Structure formats: structure tokens, C-alpha cells
Amino acid sequence: MGWAQLGVVEVRIVGSAEWAIWRALRLAALAEAPYAFSSTLADWQGKGDTEARWSARLTAVPFNVVVELDAQPAGMVSATEPDSAQTIEVLSMWVAPFARGRGVGDALIEAVVGWAGSRSARRLELRVMVGNEKAVALYRRHGFTETGLVSQNPDGSREAEMVRDMNGQPPEGTGTGRAPSL
């Protein structure tokens, strides 16, 4: 059995000044995996593809991370501030095809978990497209469980809610029932 070369994984929090790297990853994500998001590539192109809009997105959502694998942008994730129930929503997670299975997804989730802990969050919540079993498996490995809540998007796609309790206890409740934020 040989050793797999996983590469060097670097996690970087990005802000509005780094909108161009976020833009490149987000457009790549929407083009490569349209089945995985409630937003579409068309939503973020054309008149909507402006520096002001990308910068505003990175300002409106307080935690935005880019992961590089061997100095190449390889993944992204965002998270909201805790709400009144101390729940943080995980948004826009994507790993580039060349980086899948190489620790990038793990690094993204660990970054969110660490940030959530620093915010005294009680729970993480996310939505994953029904049928995206590889993403579900990744989330399960990191302590997320399905709540049973499934929402339908205007385009007919369905998203299942998953949660992770930050206190080591089984998740309670069935979620907020909110529509995906971004």
C-alpha cells in the first residue's frame, strides 16, 4: 500500500477586498456543480457580475473562507453570525474537482467549526441538495445529522437540512424551516 500525496492545504479567511478570488471560485462552483446550489450561474453573471455586488456579499456574510491546495484555489465556504438560538448557518460550500478527497472539504468544515466555537455557537445548520451523497457523507463525518426537514426550491430542486450540535449532544428540533440564504 502506497502513500497518497495530499498536498499542502492552506485555509484563508477572505474579506471584501479579496472579492476577485471569491468570484472566481463561486462562478466555478456554479458552473461545475449547478445541482448543488439554489443559486445559478446566471444569477451571478451579466449585470449581476460587479465588484460592488461581490464585495457586498463578502461583507454581508461575516465568515468567508478560501482553501488553497498546493497554492491553487480549491474550495470555499461561508457562515452566518449566530442567530438568537446561537445557530450558525453554513453556506456556499464547494470543493473543486481536482481537490476532492484530498482534505479540502475537511479543512473547510473544520474552519467553520473553529469559528463557530469562537462565537459560542450552540449549533451549525446547513442545507444540502437531495441526492448529493458525497456532500452528505462529508458532513456526516464531521458530526452533522439529517433533521428530516426537506425544502423545495422554486426550480423544483429539494434541499435537506443537516445540523451539528456544538456541545457534543444530539441535535434537537427540526431546524428553522428558513429558505437558503445565498
N, C-alpha and C positions, 0 to 999 in steps of 0.2 A: 504494500500500500504506500503510495507516494504522498508527499505533502503538497497541498494546493497553495498556489501563490495568491493570497488575498489582496495584496497591495496595501498602500498607505491610505487610511481613511482619515480625513480631516473634517471636523464639524465647525461651521462658522455661522454665527448669528448675523443676519443682514438687516439693514435699515433702508430707508427711502433713498439714500444716496447710491445704493447698490441695486437700483431698480433694473438695470440692464441685465444683470446675471439672473435675477428672479424672472424677468420677462422671458429670457431665452429658455430657461428650464420649464416654465409654465406653458409656453407655447409648444415646446417639445412634448410635454406630458399630454396636453390636449390633442395633439396630432397623433401620437403613438398609442394612446390608450383612451380613446373617446368614451369607451364603455365604462370607464372607472370614475367619471366625474359628472356632476349635474350641470356644470358649465360646459360650453362648447368652444371650439377653436374660433368659430365665427363671432362669438360674444366678445372676444379679446383682440380681434383683428379689425382692420379697416379704421373707421372713425374712433373706435374704442381703444386703439393701439397708440396711446400717447404717454409720454414721460409723466405727465401730471397724473394720469389715471394709475399707472403702475406705482408711482411714488405714494399716492393716496392709499392704495391697497396695503402697502407695506407700513404705512403709518396707522391705518385703521385697525389692523390686526397686530397686536403687540409683540408676538413671538414668531419670528420667521428664521428658518434655518436652511442653509445650503450645505450639503455634504459633497466633498470632492474625494474622488478615488484616484490616486496617483496624479494629483494636481488637475484632474479633469472634472468639471461639474457633473455630479452623478445622482443627485437626489435633492428633494426639498420637502419641507413640512412647515405648517403654521399652527398656532394655537391661540385661543382667545384668553382674555383675563378671566379669572374665576367669577362666576355669577353669584347670586345671593345664596345659593346652596353650595358654594365652593366647588362648582363643577367647571372644568375647562374643556372646551371643545377642540378636538384635533381636526385640522383642515388641510386640504390640498396636498396630501402626501403622495409622493411619486418617486420611484427609483428607475433610472434609465436602464434599458435592457442590458447594456454591457456590464452593469454593476450589480445586477440581481444575483443573489446567492453569494455575495462577497462581503457582507456585513454592513452595507449601506443602510438598508431598512432597519436593522437593529440599532445602528448609530442614530438614526432619525428618531426612533421611538425613545431611546434612552435619553436623548437631548430633551424631548418634551417631558418625560417623566422627571428628569432632574429639575427642569424649570418649574414644573407644577409643584414639586416638593418645596421649592424656594418660595412659592406663592401660597403655601399652606393649603393647597387644593385637597379636597376630600375624594374627588373622583375625576376621571378622564372619560370623555364620551366622544364617539366618532360614528360616522356613517360610512358603510362600505356597500358598493353595488352588489346586489344579489347575484351570485354566480362567480364572483371574483374570489375563488377559493384560495389562491396563493396569498392574497392580501389577508384574508380571514385567518389563514394558518399563521402568518407572521404576527398578527395581533394576538391570537391565542397564545403563542409562545411567550408573549410579553404580558400575560395576565388579563387580557380582555376577554369578556364573555358576551355572548349574544343575549339581548334582553327579550327578544321575541317581537319587538316593535319594528314593523316594516312600513316605510312610507313610499308613496308613489309620486314620482316627479311628473311635471306637465308633459314630458315627452313619452311617458309610459314606463320608463325605467323605474326600478324599485331599489331602495336602499334599506339595509338592515342596520339597526343600531347595535353598537357594542360598547361596553363600559369596562373600566378598570377601577377598582377601589384602591385608593392610595393608602389606606390604613391597614391593609392586609386582611380585611374582612370581605366576605362575599358581597358583590354589588347588590344594592337594594333598589326596588322600584323598577319601573319600566321606561325611564327616561322622561324627557321633557316634551317629546312629540313635536319639537321645533323642526322647521324645514332647514335644509343645509344652508349655512351662511354664505359660503362662497364656492 
